[in-house]
Amino acid sequence: MSFQIAYHTDAGIRKKTNQDALLIKTAKSPKGRVGLFAVCDGMGGLSQGELASATVINGMSDWFETELPELLLSDNEQIDTDIQQQLVDSVKALNQKILAYGEAENIKLGTTITALLIIDSDYFLLQVGDSRAYRIREDLFQLTNDQTLVARELERGNITEEQAEIDPRRNILLQCVGASQELDPAISQGEVKEGDLFMLCTDGFYHEISEEEIFTSLRPDRFSKEKQMKETLVRLVDLVKKRKEKDNISVLITKVTAGEVS
């Protein structure tokens, strides 16, 4: 198994800094090829959002390099449970680190995280906030649920989908890394098939583009080379900017293949 990977990130049409951050890590292991992919959307004044998102990305990178190899070498029958627990524990520890910094400096900062760990034919998905993960096969399927006030109101039936799209509260998060002592990351596991394409993105990407447009552009059978993937992402981000998206925009895609990466 191999990965074809592409990403694109842009500060957008309004903001001077890009507080989004991305992570791409791959390695060979006794259990096959493994990959960790993540997007973070930092929040805070000046450079604080950048600091929060970078702290989480660096922390997850360290976990991939130091903690995950030990798990993959073990004969523990509960390895899937252990991986999920370690992912959650790592993000909770980073939450405490950012929270302590914010309290010491008397500032507010935080970040979302959506992280995808692929190990052979399994994936593990962790989320805090409203950055999303999708899987694209013969259709487009959203793997995450937005942890926002508007998403909760929509789920409860208090507003319609049309109202949710224009609700001024749609950026209010129910939780983010670095904002409070209590953090409850969503964690899930699923199956990976050859040819699957996974997409991670911050909310700046998906607000001004339809799921039909995403699926039409990112169908896995369209791509044989990473260059094609990159060019498509650049075009989609440019489209979102033309539609006057004001936030930072980041998108990362990973196609699972059996052969060598082109």
Number of C-alpha atoms within 10 A of each C-alpha: 17 21 23 20 21 22 22 20 20 21 18 23 15 12 12 10 14 19 27 30 26 26 19 18 14 16 14 13 14 11 11 14 16 24 19 20 25 28 29 34 31 29 24 16 11 11 14 19 24 23 21 32 28 21 21 31 24 15 15 23 18 13 16 20 13 11 16 17 15 10 15 17 12 11 8 11 8 9 14 15 11 14 17 17 12 16 22 18 13 16 25 18 16 20 25 18 16 24 22 15 16 18 11 9 9 9 12 18 25 28 33 29 31 26 27 26 22 23 21 20 16 14 18 20 23 21 29 27 27 28 28 26 27 16 20 19 18 11 12 19 14 14 17 21 16 20 23 19 17 26 23 15 13 16 12 10 10 11 15 13 13 9 12 17 14 11 12 10 13 15 15 14 17 15 21 26 32 29 19 13 11 13 18 13 22 15 18 14 16 11 12 18 15 15 18 19 25 25 26 29 28 29 22 24 25 19 14 16 16 9 13 11 10 16 17 12 16 22 17 21 12 11 17 14 13 19 14 12 24 17 13 18 23 17 13 20 24 15 15 21 22 12 12 13 21 14 22 24 26 29 28 24 25 25 25 23 17 11 11 9 15 9
